[in-house]
Amino acid sequence: MIFPEQLDIFYFEIEERLKDIEKDHEDAVKGGMFFTATDSFPEILTRLKQIQDKINLHFKS
């Protein structure tokens, strides 16, 4: 488990990993791997962050 105080250490690694995942998403969209229109990668990240925040709020209470 990564704790918030550790995120500064891993920030660069996370950014690089997200760039790779974004490219994979882009390639999948261009390659026709989805049957319907997909959200942009930033929109997906925003939704994931919202879900993460809800989960974290649950564990804090």
DSSP file (Angstrom, degrees, kcal/mol; ACC not computed):
  #  RESIDUE AA STRUCTURE BP1 BP2  ACC     N-H-->O    O-->H-N    N-H-->O    O-->H-N    TCO  KAPPA ALPHA  PHI   PSI    X-CA   Y-CA   Z-CA
    1    1 A M              0   0    0      0, 0.0     2,-0.5     0, 0.0     0, 0.0   0.000 360.0 360.0 360.0 135.6    0.0    0.0    0.0
    2    2 A I        -     0   0    0      2,-0.0     5,-0.0     3,-0.0     0, 0.0  -0.856 360.0-151.1 -98.8 127.2    1.3    3.5   -0.9
    3    3 A F    >>  -     0   0    0     -2,-0.5     3,-2.3     1,-0.1     4,-0.6  -0.645  27.5-108.5 -94.8 154.2    0.7    6.1    1.7
    4    4 A P  G >4 S+     0   0    0      0, 0.0     3,-1.3     0, 0.0     4,-0.5   0.836 117.4  58.8 -51.8 -38.5    0.3    9.8    0.8
    5    5 A E  G 34 S+     0   0    0      1,-0.3     4,-0.2     2,-0.2     3,-0.2   0.699 104.2  53.4 -67.1 -15.9    3.7   10.8    2.2
    6    6 A Q  G X> S+     0   0    0     -3,-2.3     4,-1.3     1,-0.2     3,-0.7   0.599  85.6  84.9 -89.8 -13.0    5.3    8.3   -0.2
    7    7 A L  H <X S+     0   0    0     -3,-1.3     4,-1.0    -4,-0.6     7,-0.2   0.837  81.3  60.3 -63.4 -33.8    3.6    9.8   -3.3
    8    8 A D  H 34 S+     0   0    0     -4,-0.5     3,-0.5     1,-0.2     4,-0.4   0.891 104.9  50.6 -59.5 -37.7    6.2   12.5   -3.8
    9    9 A I  H <4 S+     0   0    0     -3,-0.7     4,-0.3    -4,-0.2     3,-0.3   0.882 118.2  37.1 -65.7 -39.0    8.8    9.7   -4.2
   10   10 A F  H  X S+     0   0    0     -4,-1.3     4,-2.8     1,-0.2     5,-0.2   0.392  85.8 103.5 -96.7   2.3    6.8    7.9   -6.8
   11   11 A Y  H  X S+     0   0    0     -4,-1.0     4,-2.7    -3,-0.5     5,-0.2   0.910  83.0  46.7 -54.1 -48.6    5.4   10.9   -8.6
   12   12 A F  H  > S+     0   0    0     -4,-0.4     4,-2.5    -3,-0.3    -1,-0.2   0.926 113.1  49.1 -61.6 -45.3    7.7   10.6  -11.6
   13   13 A E  H  > S+     0   0    0     -4,-0.3     4,-2.3     1,-0.2    -1,-0.2   0.901 112.0  49.0 -60.8 -41.2    7.1    6.8  -11.9
   14   14 A I  H  X S+     0   0    0     -4,-2.8     4,-2.8     2,-0.2    -2,-0.2   0.921 110.2  50.7 -65.7 -44.4    3.3    7.4  -11.8
   15   15 A E  H  X S+     0   0    0     -4,-2.7     4,-2.0    -5,-0.2    -2,-0.2   0.927 112.3  46.6 -59.8 -45.6    3.5   10.1  -14.4
   16   16 A E  H  X S+     0   0    0     -4,-2.5     4,-1.9     1,-0.2    -1,-0.2   0.906 112.5  50.1 -63.6 -41.9    5.5    7.9  -16.8
   17   17 A R  H  X S+     0   0    0     -4,-2.3     4,-2.4    -5,-0.2    -2,-0.2   0.903 109.1  51.7 -63.9 -41.5    3.2    4.9  -16.2
   18   18 A L  H  X S+     0   0    0     -4,-2.8     4,-2.8     1,-0.2    -1,-0.2   0.874 106.5  54.2 -64.8 -36.3    0.1    7.1  -16.9
   19   19 A K  H  X S+     0   0    0     -4,-2.0     4,-2.0     2,-0.2    -1,-0.2   0.915 110.0  47.5 -61.6 -42.0    1.6    8.3  -20.2
   20   20 A D  H  X S+     0   0    0     -4,-1.9     4,-2.2     2,-0.2    -2,-0.2   0.907 113.0  47.6 -65.0 -42.4    2.1    4.6  -21.2
   21   21 A I  H  X S+     0   0    0     -4,-2.4     4,-2.5     2,-0.2    -2,-0.2   0.900 109.9  53.3 -66.5 -40.1   -1.4    3.7  -20.2
   22   22 A E  H  X S+     0   0    0     -4,-2.8     4,-2.6     1,-0.2    -1,-0.2   0.903 108.8  49.6 -61.6 -40.4   -2.8    6.8  -22.1
   23   23 A K  H  X S+     0   0    0     -4,-2.0     4,-2.8     2,-0.2    -1,-0.2   0.914 109.8  51.0 -64.6 -42.1   -0.9    5.6  -25.2
   24   24 A D  H  X S+     0   0    0     -4,-2.2     4,-2.3     2,-0.2    -2,-0.2   0.908 111.2  48.7 -59.9 -41.9   -2.4    2.1  -24.8
   25   25 A H  H  X S+     0   0    0     -4,-2.5     4,-2.4     2,-0.2    -2,-0.2   0.931 111.7  49.0 -63.2 -45.8   -5.9    3.7  -24.5
   26   26 A E  H  X S+     0   0    0     -4,-2.6     4,-2.7     1,-0.2     5,-0.2   0.916 111.7  48.9 -59.8 -45.2   -5.3    5.8  -27.6
   27   27 A D  H  X S+     0   0    0     -4,-2.8     4,-2.2     1,-0.2    -1,-0.2   0.885 110.5  51.3 -62.7 -39.5   -4.1    2.8  -29.6
   28   28 A A  H  <>S+     0   0    0     -4,-2.3     5,-2.5     2,-0.2     6,-0.3   0.905 111.6  47.1 -65.3 -41.3   -7.1    0.8  -28.5
   29   29 A V  H ><5S+     0   0    0     -4,-2.4     3,-1.4     1,-0.2     5,-0.2   0.951 115.0  45.4 -64.7 -48.7   -9.5    3.5  -29.6
   30   30 A K  H 3<5S+     0   0    0     -4,-2.7    -2,-0.2     1,-0.3    -1,-0.2   0.831 110.2  55.9 -63.1 -32.6   -7.7    4.0  -32.9
   31   31 A G  T 3<5S-     0   0    0     -4,-2.2    -1,-0.3    -5,-0.2    -2,-0.2   0.457 113.8-116.9 -81.7  -0.4   -7.6    0.2  -33.4
   32   32 A G  T < 5 +     0   0    0     -3,-1.4    -3,-0.2    -4,-0.3    -2,-0.1   0.812  64.9 145.4  73.7  30.2  -11.3   -0.1  -33.0
   33   33 A M      < +     0   0    0     -5,-2.5     2,-0.4    -6,-0.1    -4,-0.1   0.548  55.6  69.7 -79.3  -5.8  -11.2   -2.2  -29.9
   34   34 A F        -     0   0    0     -6,-0.3     4,-0.1    -5,-0.2     3,-0.0  -0.893  67.2-151.4-113.9 144.0  -14.4   -0.6  -28.5
   35   35 A F  S    S+     0   0    0     -2,-0.4     2,-0.3     2,-0.1    -1,-0.1   0.678  83.9  34.4 -84.7 -19.1  -17.9   -1.0  -29.9
   36   36 A T  S    S-     0   0    0      1,-0.0     2,-0.1     0, 0.0    -2,-0.0  -0.831 103.4 -75.9-128.7 167.9  -19.0    2.4  -28.7
   37   37 A A        -     0   0    0     -2,-0.3     2,-0.3     1,-0.1    -2,-0.1  -0.381  51.1-146.8 -63.1 140.3  -17.4    5.8  -28.3
   38   38 A T        -     0   0    0     -4,-0.1     2,-0.1     1,-0.1     3,-0.1  -0.714  15.3-104.2-108.0 160.2  -15.2    6.0  -25.3
   39   39 A D        -     0   0    0     -2,-0.3    -1,-0.1     1,-0.1     2,-0.0  -0.380  45.9 -94.9 -72.6 159.5  -14.4    8.8  -22.9
   40   40 A S     >  -     0   0    0      1,-0.1     4,-2.1    -2,-0.1     5,-0.2  -0.331  36.5-108.5 -69.1 160.5  -11.0   10.6  -23.3
   41   41 A F  H  > S+     0   0    0      1,-0.2     4,-2.5     2,-0.2     5,-0.2   0.911 119.7  52.9 -60.6 -43.7   -8.3    9.3  -21.0
   42   42 A P  H  > S+     0   0    0      0, 0.0     4,-2.2     0, 0.0    -1,-0.2   0.888 108.4  51.7 -59.9 -36.2   -8.4   12.5  -18.8
   43   43 A E  H  > S+     0   0    0      2,-0.2     4,-2.2     1,-0.2    -2,-0.2   0.900 109.2  49.9 -65.5 -39.5  -12.1   11.9  -18.4
   44   44 A I  H  X S+     0   0    0     -4,-2.1     4,-2.5     2,-0.2    -1,-0.2   0.927 110.5  49.8 -63.2 -44.7  -11.5    8.4  -17.3
   45   45 A L  H  X S+     0   0    0     -4,-2.5     4,-2.5     1,-0.2    -2,-0.2   0.886 108.6  53.2 -61.9 -38.6   -8.8    9.5  -14.8
   46   46 A T  H  X S+     0   0    0     -4,-2.2     4,-2.1     2,-0.2    -1,-0.2   0.931 110.2  46.8 -62.6 -44.9  -11.2   12.1  -13.4
   47   47 A R  H  X S+     0   0    0     -4,-2.2     4,-2.3     1,-0.2    -2,-0.2   0.909 111.8  50.8 -63.8 -41.3  -13.9    9.4  -12.8
   48   48 A L  H  X S+     0   0    0     -4,-2.5     4,-2.8     1,-0.2    -1,-0.2   0.902 109.4  51.2 -62.5 -39.9  -11.4    7.1  -11.2
   49   49 A K  H  X S+     0   0    0     -4,-2.5     4,-2.6     2,-0.2    -1,-0.2   0.900 108.8  51.2 -63.9 -40.5  -10.3    9.9   -8.9
   50   50 A Q  H  X S+     0   0    0     -4,-2.1     4,-1.9     2,-0.2    -2,-0.2   0.910 112.3  46.1 -62.6 -42.5  -13.9   10.6   -7.9
   51   51 A I  H  X S+     0   0    0     -4,-2.3     4,-2.4     2,-0.2    -2,-0.2   0.921 111.7  51.7 -65.5 -44.0  -14.4    6.9   -7.1
   52   52 A Q  H  X S+     0   0    0     -4,-2.8     4,-2.9     1,-0.2    -2,-0.2   0.912 108.6  51.3 -58.6 -43.5  -11.1    6.8   -5.2
   53   53 A D  H  X S+     0   0    0     -4,-2.6     4,-2.4     1,-0.2    -1,-0.2   0.898 109.4  50.0 -62.4 -40.7  -12.1    9.8   -3.1
   54   54 A K  H  X S+     0   0    0     -4,-1.9     4,-1.9     2,-0.2    -1,-0.2   0.921 112.4  47.4 -63.4 -43.5  -15.4    8.2   -2.2
   55   55 A I  H  X S+     0   0    0     -4,-2.4     4,-1.9     1,-0.2    -2,-0.2   0.939 112.8  48.4 -62.8 -47.4  -13.7    5.0   -1.2
   56   56 A N  H  X S+     0   0    0     -4,-2.9     4,-1.6     1,-0.2    -1,-0.2   0.882 108.9  53.7 -61.8 -38.4  -11.1    6.9    0.9
   57   57 A L  H  X S+     0   0    0     -4,-2.4     4,-1.2     1,-0.2    -1,-0.2   0.894 106.4  53.4 -62.4 -39.7  -13.9    8.9    2.5
   58   58 A H  H  < S+     0   0    0     -4,-1.9     3,-0.3     1,-0.2    -1,-0.2   0.908 110.5  46.1 -60.9 -43.2  -15.6    5.7    3.5
   59   59 A F  H  < S+     0   0    0     -4,-1.9    -1,-0.2     1,-0.2    -2,-0.2   0.744 108.7  56.1 -75.1 -22.8  -12.4    4.4    5.2
   60   60 A K  H  <        0   0    0     -4,-1.6    -1,-0.2     1,-0.2    -2,-0.2   0.745 360.0 360.0 -78.9 -23.3  -11.8    7.7    7.0
   61   61 A S     <        0   0    0     -4,-1.2    -1,-0.2    -3,-0.3    -2,-0.2   0.472 360.0 360.0 -91.4 360.0  -15.2    7.7    8.7
